[in-house]
Amino acid sequence: MLDGATLSPDAALHAIRGALEKLLGQPSLSFYQREIRAAWDPAGMDGDEDSPIDALLYKKQIVLFGPPGTGKTHSAKEYAKGLIQRETLRLKKAPWYFRNQEARKVAETTRVHRLQLHPGYSYEDFVRGLHVGERGQTEYRLGYLPRLVQTIESETGEMAGLPHVLILDEINRADLSRLLGECFSLLEDRDATVELPGLDEGGRALKLKLPSNLYVIGTMNLIDQSIEQ
């Protein structure tokens, strides 16, 4: 146990470093390693006074925009990873966070979902739509978003409840109003539920609500010559 009340700041930092080096098995540890900095300087992890990670935690969704080739997708992945690290530390607490590095690294990879949008990607692909079945019959099938929601809601075990981040890459290449349909309002109102078109085999309507631990990052090019042409 470190007693901060009886140690000088330098001595306390030295004691913390020693405890972490012993816990992590790293003889030369830096407080600026990303997973450790998340514990003491979460707002400054990305170097911005107004952290995009803070904005993402508050609003549940953000959009990164700029000219093509300026690293928006890379930044989106880094923000997603940083958010998962911060929330894992907050929810699982420091002992679990530092002792379960492999499980944490797996979570940072498997809980980030990237979808590349393009003009041909439709509401039927993303939400729900009619498709031709194996026997030639028409049937409603769930799109990407409801399937992802089902995956999140069915989670069990110690990792359940940790964030999932959906990266929608190049949202400027799709018609978002048509792509999202009635689900557009769910991004802003996470307590809302919408009814999707069509009925299941039992004649019941399918309702959709976004989980509170699903975060969305969109990337947008300010200039897209492929669309202009």
Backbone torsions as a table, in degrees:
resi	resn	phi	psi	omega
1	MET	NA	129.5	178.1
2	LEU	-94.3	126.1	179.8
3	ASP	-101.7	95.3	-176.8
4	GLY	-65.0	-21.9	-177.0
5	ALA	-72.9	-21.3	-175.9
6	THR	-109.1	2.3	-178.6
7	LEU	-115.7	146.1	171.6
8	SER	-69.5	160.6	178.6
9	PRO	-54.5	-43.0	-179.6
10	ASP	-64.7	-41.8	179.9
11	ALA	-67.2	-38.2	178.8
12	ALA	-64.4	-43.3	178.4
13	LEU	-63.3	-39.5	178.2
14	HIS	-63.5	-41.6	179.7
15	ALA	-66.9	-40.3	178.0
16	ILE	-63.6	-44.3	178.8
17	ARG	-59.0	-45.0	-179.8
18	GLY	-62.1	-41.6	179.8
19	ALA	-65.0	-41.1	179.8
20	LEU	-69.4	-39.6	178.2
21	GLU	-61.2	-38.4	178.4
22	LYS	-70.0	-42.3	-178.5
23	LEU	-66.0	-42.6	-175.8
24	LEU	-91.1	-11.0	-178.2
25	GLY	69.9	30.7	179.8
26	GLN	-115.4	112.1	-176.2
27	PRO	-69.1	-24.9	-178.3
28	SER	-127.8	90.5	-172.1
29	LEU	-102.6	142.2	176.9
30	SER	-113.0	134.1	176.6
31	PHE	-66.7	-13.0	-178.1
32	TYR	-94.4	3.3	169.5
33	GLN	-59.9	137.7	-170.3
34	ARG	-54.8	-45.1	-175.8
35	GLU	-68.9	-23.4	177.2
36	ILE	-88.6	-38.3	178.3
37	ARG	-61.6	-29.5	178.0
38	ALA	-58.9	-24.6	-177.6
39	ALA	-82.0	-26.5	-174.4
40	TRP	-119.7	-16.6	-179.1
41	ASP	-144.1	58.9	-175.2
42	PRO	-61.7	-35.7	-177.1
43	ALA	-71.5	-23.8	-175.8
44	GLY	-99.5	9.1	-175.9
45	MET	-61.7	-32.5	-178.6
46	ASP	-101.5	5.5	175.1
47	GLY	81.1	4.8	-178.7
48	ASP	-106.1	142.5	176.3
49	GLU	-65.1	-43.8	174.8
50	ASP	-98.8	94.4	-170.8
51	SER	-70.6	128.6	172.5
52	PRO	-58.8	-30.3	178.1
53	ILE	-66.8	-40.5	175.4
54	ASP	-61.7	-43.2	178.8
55	ALA	-62.8	-39.1	179.5
56	LEU	-66.5	-40.7	177.4
57	LEU	-64.3	-35.9	-176.5
58	TYR	-78.9	-47.2	-173.7
59	LYS	-95.0	-15.8	-177.6
60	LYS	77.5	-14.1	177.5
61	GLN	-152.9	143.6	175.6
62	ILE	-139.3	163.2	176.3
63	VAL	-125.4	128.8	174.4
64	LEU	-100.7	125.7	-177.4
65	PHE	-131.8	155.5	179.8
66	GLY	165.4	179.4	178.7
67	PRO	-62.5	156.3	177.0
68	PRO	-59.8	146.3	174.6
69	GLY	77.9	19.3	-178.5
70	THR	-103.7	13.6	172.3
71	GLY	86.1	24.6	-178.2
72	LYS	-65.9	-42.0	-179.6
73	THR	-65.3	-42.6	177.3
74	HIS	-61.0	-44.8	178.7
75	SER	-62.2	-40.2	179.3
76	ALA	-60.5	-42.2	178.6
77	LYS	-65.0	-40.1	179.6
78	GLU	-67.3	-40.8	177.3
79	TYR	-64.9	-39.3	178.2
80	ALA	-62.4	-45.2	178.7
81	LYS	-63.2	-43.4	179.5
82	GLY	-63.5	-39.3	178.5
83	LEU	-64.7	-43.4	179.2
84	ILE	-62.8	-40.7	177.5
85	GLN	-60.9	-47.4	-177.5
86	ARG	-62.9	-46.0	-178.0
87	GLU	-71.2	-32.7	175.3
88	THR	-64.0	-43.4	177.5
89	LEU	-62.5	-41.9	-178.5
90	ARG	-69.3	-42.3	-174.0
91	LEU	-83.4	-38.2	-175.7
92	LYS	-94.7	-14.0	178.9
93	LYS	75.2	161.6	-170.3
94	ALA	-60.1	-45.5	-178.0
95	PRO	-57.0	-46.0	178.8
96	TRP	-66.1	-42.7	-175.9
97	TYR	-57.4	-43.9	-175.9
98	PHE	-86.5	-23.9	-178.7
99	ARG	-85.5	-21.0	-174.6
100	ASN	-115.3	58.3	-176.0
101	GLN	-64.3	-40.1	-178.0
102	GLU	-66.2	-44.6	178.6
103	ALA	-62.9	-37.7	179.8
104	ARG	-67.5	-40.9	179.4
105	LYS	-66.3	-37.0	176.1
106	VAL	-63.2	-42.5	179.5
107	ALA	-62.3	-39.4	-178.8
108	GLU	-66.5	-21.4	179.2
109	THR	-93.5	-49.0	-172.5
110	THR	-79.1	-14.1	-177.3
111	ARG	-100.8	8.7	173.3
112	VAL	-108.0	122.9	-175.9
113	HIS	-119.9	123.3	-177.5
114	ARG	-114.2	130.9	178.9
115	LEU	-125.9	120.4	178.2
116	GLN	-85.1	117.8	-179.8
117	LEU	-90.8	155.7	178.7
118	HIS	-158.8	168.2	-175.3
119	PRO	-59.5	-25.8	-178.8
120	GLY	-85.4	-4.9	-178.4
121	TYR	-83.5	125.0	-167.4
122	SER	-117.4	173.8	173.5
123	TYR	-56.9	-39.9	-179.6
124	GLU	-63.7	-30.8	177.4
125	ASP	-78.4	-36.4	-171.1
126	PHE	-93.2	-34.9	-175.3
127	VAL	-114.9	-74.0	-179.4
128	ARG	-167.5	146.4	179.1
129	GLY	-167.6	170.2	178.8
130	LEU	-79.5	135.1	177.2
131	HIS	-135.7	161.0	176.7
132	VAL	-86.1	125.4	-178.9
133	GLY	-79.8	-178.3	-176.7
134	GLU	-63.7	-30.7	-178.2
135	ARG	-98.7	14.4	177.7
136	GLY	87.7	-0.7	179.9
137	GLN	-84.0	154.7	175.4
138	THR	-88.2	141.0	-178.7
139	GLU	-150.9	151.3	176.3
140	TYR	-81.5	136.9	176.3
141	ARG	-128.5	145.1	178.3
142	LEU	-72.7	144.5	175.8
143	GLY	-91.6	-168.4	-174.0
144	TYR	-60.2	-46.9	-174.0
145	LEU	-64.8	-51.4	178.6
146	PRO	-61.3	-35.0	177.9
147	ARG	-65.8	-40.0	176.8
148	LEU	-64.1	-42.2	178.0
149	VAL	-60.6	-43.1	178.3
150	GLN	-61.2	-41.2	178.5
151	THR	-61.4	-44.6	-179.3
152	ILE	-65.4	-44.9	-176.3
153	GLU	-70.6	-21.5	-179.3
154	SER	-90.3	0.7	-178.5
155	GLU	-64.8	140.9	173.5
156	THR	-134.3	171.0	178.2
157	GLY	93.3	-174.4	-171.7
158	GLU	-70.4	-18.4	-179.1
159	MET	-91.3	-7.7	-179.6
160	ALA	-61.4	138.4	179.2
161	GLY	96.1	-15.0	176.3
162	LEU	-72.9	157.9	-173.7
163	PRO	-64.3	148.4	163.4
164	HIS	-116.2	140.5	-179.9
165	VAL	-122.8	123.8	176.7
166	LEU	-101.5	119.0	176.7
167	ILE	-98.8	116.0	175.5
168	LEU	-98.8	103.2	-172.5
169	ASP	-86.0	131.4	177.3
170	GLU	60.0	58.3	-179.4
171	ILE	-65.2	-19.3	178.5
172	ASN	-67.9	-16.2	-178.3
173	ARG	-87.2	-4.8	179.1
174	ALA	-121.9	155.3	173.5
175	ASP	-84.9	99.3	-172.1
176	LEU	-62.4	-36.2	179.5
177	SER	-61.4	-42.8	178.8
178	ARG	-75.0	-35.4	-178.0
179	LEU	-66.0	-44.7	-174.8
180	LEU	-90.2	-31.0	-178.8
181	GLY	57.2	-133.1	-178.4
182	GLU	-69.1	-10.7	-180.0
183	CYS	-79.9	-9.5	-179.5
184	PHE	-55.5	-42.7	-176.4
185	SER	-67.6	-21.5	-178.4
186	LEU	-67.8	-26.2	179.2
187	LEU	-63.9	-37.6	-177.7
188	GLU	-87.5	-35.9	-176.7
189	ASP	-116.4	93.6	-176.9
190	ARG	-73.5	-10.7	176.8
191	ASP	-88.8	-6.4	-176.0
192	ALA	-84.8	155.6	175.3
193	THR	-127.7	135.5	177.8
194	VAL	-117.7	152.8	178.4
195	GLU	-100.4	123.8	-178.2
196	LEU	-83.3	155.9	-178.1
197	PRO	-67.4	151.5	176.7
198	GLY	85.6	164.3	180.0
199	LEU	-119.9	153.1	176.1
200	ASP	-80.7	-174.5	-176.1
201	GLU	-63.5	-24.2	178.5
202	GLY	-89.6	6.3	179.7
203	GLY	79.4	16.1	-178.6
204	ARG	-100.9	145.3	176.3
205	ALA	-79.9	147.1	178.3
206	LEU	-94.9	128.6	178.3
207	LYS	-110.1	147.4	-176.0
208	LEU	-131.0	135.2	175.2
209	LYS	-138.8	134.8	-178.7
210	LEU	-79.0	133.2	178.1
211	PRO	-64.0	150.4	-179.2
212	SER	-67.8	-21.0	-179.2
213	ASN	-98.2	18.4	173.6
214	LEU	-103.2	121.1	-180.0
215	TYR	-114.6	149.3	-175.0
216	VAL	-126.2	129.9	173.3
217	ILE	-119.8	122.2	174.8
218	GLY	-103.2	146.6	171.8
219	THR	-118.0	144.1	-174.9
220	MET	-143.6	127.3	173.2
221	ASN	-82.6	133.5	178.3
222	LEU	-71.3	-28.0	179.1
223	ILE	-129.8	123.0	177.9
224	ASP	-130.6	96.3	-176.0
225	GLN	-66.3	-25.2	-179.7
226	SER	-65.7	-29.3	178.1
227	ILE	-83.9	-41.8	-178.5
228	GLU	-61.1	-33.7	-178.7
229	GLN	-80.1	NA	NA
